[in-house]
Amino acid sequence: RPLLSQHDPKESIGWVELTDSSRGLLATGQLLLDLPKAHDDYIRLKHGVVQGLSIGYETLRDRPHKSTRELLEIKLWEVSW
């Protein structure tokens, strides 16, 4: 999947492979450090400014669960900082 900066489809800064596990969604990827935006985001990551990832997705099936919504099936589009 593409790795985007701030969910901006014009700012593809690398790629991510995703694996579903009992602990959640695991991500392994690569920043394209030759790209200025990827290098800037790498610096932010290295210094703890960026502390997590976010996903862009479309919900295909869900259901209410206590006070939240349980996602049963999604179509994952991208991963972002």
ZAGUGU-727137 format. One record per residue (C-alpha): residue in three letters; x, y, z. Coordinates in nm, 4 decimals. Example, Ala and Ser with C-alpha at 12.3 -4.5 7.8 and 13.67 -1.06 7.14 Angstrom:
+---------+----------+----------+----------+
| residuo |       px |       py |       pz |
+---------+----------+----------+----------+
|     ala |   1.2300 |  -0.4500 |   0.7800 |
|     ser |   1.3670 |  -0.1060 |   0.7140 |
+---------+----------+----------+----------+
***
This chain:
+---------+----------+----------+----------+
| residuo |       px |       py |       pz |
+---------+----------+----------+----------+
|     arg |   0.0000 |   0.0000 |   0.0000 |
|     pro |   0.1168 |   0.3558 |  -0.0504 |
|     leu |   0.2562 |   0.5462 |   0.2456 |
|     leu |   0.1294 |   0.9027 |   0.2296 |
|     ser |   0.2159 |   1.2166 |   0.4210 |
|     gln |  -0.0940 |   1.3453 |   0.6016 |
|     his |  -0.3369 |   1.1447 |   0.3808 |
|     asp |  -0.2401 |   1.3578 |   0.0797 |
|     pro |  -0.2516 |   1.1410 |  -0.2360 |
|     lys |  -0.0085 |   1.3850 |  -0.4019 |
|     glu |   0.2497 |   1.3166 |  -0.1273 |
|     ser |   0.3379 |   0.9487 |  -0.1653 |
|     ile |   0.6531 |   0.9094 |   0.0454 |
|     gly |   0.6984 |   0.5316 |   0.0446 |
|     trp |   0.5214 |   0.1977 |   0.0717 |
|     val |   0.3867 |  -0.0250 |   0.3491 |
|     glu |   0.3152 |  -0.3974 |   0.3752 |
|     leu |   0.0352 |  -0.4773 |   0.6200 |
|     thr |  -0.0322 |  -0.7945 |   0.8169 |
|     asp |  -0.3354 |  -0.8659 |   1.0323 |
|     ser |  -0.2504 |  -1.0184 |   1.3713 |
|     ser |  -0.4151 |  -1.0863 |   1.7058 |
|     arg |  -0.2494 |  -0.7653 |   1.8335 |
|     gly |  -0.3832 |  -0.5529 |   1.5480 |
|     leu |  -0.2648 |  -0.4332 |   1.2100 |
|     leu |   0.1142 |  -0.4595 |   1.1750 |
|     ala |   0.2977 |  -0.2374 |   0.9277 |
|     thr |   0.6419 |  -0.2757 |   0.7712 |
|     gly |   0.7526 |  -0.0284 |   0.5117 |
|     gln |   1.0074 |   0.1912 |   0.3497 |
|     leu |   1.0399 |   0.5677 |   0.3193 |
|     leu |   1.1750 |   0.6979 |  -0.0109 |
|     leu |   1.4372 |   0.9250 |   0.1447 |
|     asp |   1.5369 |   1.0726 |  -0.1939 |
|     leu |   1.2045 |   1.2589 |  -0.1824 |
|     pro |   1.2273 |   1.5845 |   0.0165 |
|     lys |   0.8902 |   1.5298 |   0.1874 |
|     ala |   0.9854 |   1.1743 |   0.2904 |
|     his |   1.3153 |   1.3012 |   0.4303 |
|     asp |   1.1322 |   1.5736 |   0.6279 |
|     asp |   0.8901 |   1.3147 |   0.7668 |
|     tyr |   1.1814 |   1.0845 |   0.8549 |
|     ile |   1.3354 |   1.3651 |   1.0647 |
|     arg |   1.0008 |   1.4153 |   1.2418 |
|     leu |   0.9747 |   1.0412 |   1.3074 |
|     lys |   1.3342 |   1.0163 |   1.4314 |
|     his |   1.2804 |   1.2969 |   1.6840 |
|     gly |   0.9471 |   1.1684 |   1.8123 |
|     val |   0.7295 |   1.4359 |   1.6530 |
|     val |   0.5448 |   1.1623 |   1.4592 |
|     gln |   0.4385 |   0.8855 |   1.6956 |
|     gly |   0.1860 |   0.6823 |   1.5015 |
|     leu |   0.0199 |   0.5887 |   1.1779 |
|     ser |  -0.3295 |   0.6370 |   1.0437 |
|     ile |  -0.5167 |   0.4505 |   0.7741 |
|     gly |  -0.7454 |   0.5680 |   0.4978 |
|     tyr |  -1.0245 |   0.3183 |   0.4407 |
|     glu |  -1.3817 |   0.2602 |   0.3294 |
|     thr |  -1.6163 |   0.0718 |   0.5617 |
|     leu |  -1.7830 |  -0.2219 |   0.3879 |
|     arg |  -1.9475 |  -0.3850 |   0.6944 |
|     asp |  -1.9779 |  -0.2686 |   1.0545 |
|     arg |  -2.1968 |  -0.3042 |   1.3624 |
|     pro |  -2.2522 |  -0.1202 |   1.6899 |
|     his |  -2.0434 |  -0.2556 |   1.9776 |
|     lys |  -2.1012 |  -0.1074 |   2.3242 |
|     ser |  -2.0337 |   0.2650 |   2.2779 |
|     thr |  -1.8242 |   0.2191 |   1.9618 |
|     arg |  -1.8521 |   0.0818 |   1.6103 |
|     glu |  -1.6913 |  -0.2522 |   1.5270 |
|     leu |  -1.5444 |  -0.2673 |   1.1774 |
|     leu |  -1.6119 |  -0.6111 |   1.0304 |
|     glu |  -1.4820 |  -0.5493 |   0.6797 |
|     ile |  -1.2956 |  -0.2544 |   0.5316 |
|     lys |  -1.1257 |  -0.1651 |   0.2056 |
|     leu |  -0.7893 |  -0.0177 |   0.2971 |
|     trp |  -0.6668 |   0.2561 |   0.0627 |
|     glu |  -0.3499 |   0.3915 |   0.2240 |
|     val |  -0.1394 |   0.4436 |   0.5348 |
|     ser |  -0.0326 |   0.7901 |   0.6502 |
|     trp |   0.1673 |   0.9679 |   0.9170 |
+---------+----------+----------+----------+
***
